[in-house]
């Protein structure tokens, strides 16, 4: 999965020299369970070919304007996008505000003691998913495993968070969706092409004390809860994810707005893949700190420049308490893509 898979939270940049290592997966196997019935298939066809491309929101104060592109993931795997409107905005803008993020600074010695992402892929003591999961949850897992992952018995020995990640990726691929489109890098590359200066927007935080570490049981229970959430998403929400991806690709703002959650929400598996630092380091208000840093940077950019472009996630834009709502509260005039056309 791409490093920038965070759907509904700014990606975190960790400043440290330490590198996480992954343990190899054992080839141990167990007797294969009986193949369960196939899950109900509610597939929605994803769009293909060239599409209009990402929409732009306009934020204005006087004769100073901020153009905002809303990024999203997953997206249709076999679609390509026109960049005409974005390139026009970049061509007349002085600066591009990169996607907001956090830079967490800590001594390498401290990072080495933090179990931010457990490296073990296998359950402690050779435990199987059948042993760890409640019976009804395990039966649901068997159905989804058979449909998306086949009958690889080695999966039964892997930690719930690991199989949740594999299920998530395979389910996305089955819907012709992908998390591997790095929209932020594409926008930044286009900005360089037009000579638009890139401005990083990062909340910096110094970490000096290690938080209390989770026990192995707490970590395992969190993984089981995440697997349950991921299975529920695969069982119930794939058609909605496909419709949302299609709406973004085709510029259907009405449908996109209808399908977006009212509050910012990040799937547990995406948080786990990206480190879940705000929970691991006990910084529950980290998204709010990042947002405040972006708001200040946006206001300053609009003072410096007649025209600026910025990158935000669709959720940051459209949620009821998101960035656009905060900009309106600060007195800016905000126009949606439909209002600009």
N, C-alpha and C positions, 0 to 999 in steps of 0.2 A: 504494500500500500504506500502511496506517495507520502512524503514527509509532511505535506501540507493538507492533511485530511481533516483538519478541524473544521466541522460544518457550521457550528453555531457558537464558537469562541475564538478570539484572536490567538494565533499560534504563539507559542512561548519559545524564546531564544535563551538557551542556557549557556552562560559564560563559564566554562571550566575546561580543564585539560583532560579530565577523566573520561574514559570511554567505556560504555557498557558492553559486556561480552555475553553472548548467547551460548547456552549449553547445548550440546548435540542431543538429538531426539533418539531415544532408545528404539530398537526394532522389536521389542517384546510385543507379543500378540496374545489375545484371549479368544476363547470360542466365540464364533460369530453368532449374534442374536438373530432371531427370525426376522426376515425383511418385513417392515411394516407397510401398511397401505400408503399410497402416495398422497401427499398433502394436496389440498384443493388448489388448483392453478388459476389464479386471477390475473394473469399476465396482461399488461397493457403495452402495446407496441410503442417503442421509442422512435423518435424522429431520426431521419438519416439525411445525409447530404448537406448542402450549404444552407445556413439559416441566417436570419437578420442580425443576430449577434446581441451582445448584452446591451441592456438599456442604460440610459444615463439620467440621473436625477439632477435637478438644478437648484442650487442654494444661492440666494442673492441678498446682498445688502448694498443699496445704492447701485453704483455701476461696477461693483466688484462681484464676481461670480465664482462659485465652486461647483464643478461638475463631478458627480460621484458615480462610479461604476460599482454595481453590486455583484459580487462573486458568489458562486454556489457550488456545492458538491453533494451528491454525485450528479454527473451530467451524462447526456446520451453519448455512448461510446463511438458511434460512427457518424457523428455530425461535425460540421465545420462551420465557422462563424465569420461573417463579414465584420470588419473593424472600422467601417467608414466613419461612423459618428464619433467613435472614440479617438480615431486618428485626427479628425478635424478638431476636437477639443484639445488634444495634446499639442497640435500644431499652433494653436493660439494661446497656449498656457505657458507660464514661466516655470512652474513647479508641479511635481507629482508627489502627493503625500502617500507613502507606502502604507500597506495594511498595518493597523495598530497592533502592537505586540508588547511583550515584557522582556526585559533583560534581567535575569536573576544572577547576581554576582555572589559567589561564595568561594572560600578557599578549597582547592582540590582535596585537601585532607578531610574537609567536612563532607564534600560530595561523595567521597569514597565510603563514608559511613552511612549514607542514606540509601535505603532500599527503595529508590524511586520506581524502578521497574524490575521486579524479580526476574532473574535470568532463567530460572528453572522452568522447563516446559512440562515436566511430568509431575503428577501428583505425588506428594510425599508418601513413603511407605508402600508404593505400588498400588495405591487405591484406584479404583475405577469410577467412572461417572455413574455407573449403576449403583455403586455404594454411596456416592456423595449426594446424588440428586434425589428429591422426593419422587416416589413412584410415578405420579401423574406427569411430572416434569420430564422424567426420563423417557416416558413413552412418547411425549411430544418431540424430544430430542431425536429419538430413533427415526421418527417419520421424516424430520428435516434432514437428518444425516443421510438417510437413504436417498432423498430427493436431490440434495445438493452436493454431498461429499462422498457418496458411494459407500461401500461397505469395508472401509479400511479400519480394521480392528485396533490399530495402533492409536486411533483417536480416543478410544475408551480410557487410555491411561494418561491423557494430557489434561492439564489444568483447565477448569471451566473457562477462564478468560482467554486461553489460547484457542480452544475450539470455537468460542464465540467470535473471535476475530476471523477464523477461517470460514465460518458459516456466513458472516457478514460479507466477506469478499466474494464468495461463490454465489451468494444470492444476488448481489449487485451485478455480477458478470452474467448470470442467467437472464437478467432483465435488460441486458445490453446497456448497463449503466457503468460508469467508471469514476473512481476517485483520483485518477492519475492525470487529469488535466490541470496543469499548474497555471491557473489564470493570472495569478499575481505576477509570475515571471514573464508571461506573455505581455502583460500591460507594461511592465518595467522595460522590457526589450523595445516595445513600440515608443516609449518615452525617450529612450536613448536615441532611437532613430530620428526623432523630431527635435532633439537637442533640449528636451525638457529636463530640468534638474530634479533628481530624486532626493526626497527628504524623508529620512527615517522617523517614525513616530513610535517611540518606545518608552514605556514606564520602567525606570530602573529601580531595583530593589536589592539591597545588600542583605544577604542571609548570613547570620553569624552563629546561630544556635540551631542544632539539630532538633526537629520536633520529636515527640514520642513515636517510636517505631511501632507499626502494627504487628500483632502476633500472626503466626502462620495461619491460625484458624480464622482470624479476622480477615486476612487477605483472601483466603479461600471462600469465605462466605460472601465477600464482595464480588468475587469472580462468579459465584453461582447466581447471585442477583443480576449480574450483568448478562450472563448467558440467558437467563429467563427473559430479560428485557429485549435482548437481541432476537430471541426466538419469537417473541410477541410481534416485534417489528416485521420479521420475515413472514409470519403467518397472516398479518393483518394490514400492513402499511406499504407493501411493495407497489401496488397500483398507484397509491398517492405519491410516492417518491418518483415514479415514472412520469406521472402527470405534471408534477412540479418541475422536473427536469425539462420536460417538453415545453412547458410554459416559459421557462427562462430562455430556452434555445430559440423559440419562435417570437419572443417579445410580447407574450400574452400576459400583460400586467394584471388584468382583472383576475384571471385564474390563479396566477402566482400569489396575489394578495389573499385570495380565498383559502389557499392551501398552506399558508405560512402560519405557524403557531403564534398566538398573541404574546407570549412571553418567550424570551430566549431560552433555547433548550439544546443541549448537546447530548447525543447518544453516548451511553456509557462506554461503548467499545472505542469510540473516537477519542474520548478523554483518556482511556487507558493506553491507547496506541501513542498518543502525544505526550504522555507522562503524567497527566492529571496533577500538575504541580500545585495548583491552588489548594487542592485537598491534601495532598501528601505533605505540603509544607505549612498547612493550616493557615492559608491566606484566603478565606472565603470571599473577601471583597476584591480580589484581584481584578476581575472583569470591570468593576466600577472604577478602579484606579486607572486601568488602561483607558477606559472611556474618557475619564477626566483629562488625561494627558492628550488624547486625540482632540477633544473639544478645544483645549487651549491652543494646540498646534494649528487647527483649522482656522480659528479666529485670527491668529497671527499671520497665517498665509494669506488670508483675505485682505489684511491690511497691506501686506507687502506687494501683492500681485493683483492686477486687474482680472486675471483668469488663472484658476488653479484646478487640477484634477486630483481626485482622491480615490482610494480603493477601500471599500468596506464589504463585509459579507451581507448577503440579502437579509439575513436575520437581524443583523445590527441595524439595517435600514428600516425594515418593515415591522418589527415587533412594536407593540403598543408603548413600550417604555424605551424604545431604541434611540439611535443617534439622531434620526430625523425629527423625532418628537422633541428631543432636547434642543435641537437647533431652532425649531419653531418657538419653543419656550424662551429662547434667548433673543427673539425678535427677528430672526432671519425669515425671508420669504422662501418657501420650499415648493417646488413644482415637480410633479411626477412626470415620468416619460410620456404618458398619455396627454398630459396638459401641455407639454412642450411641442408635440407634433402638430 
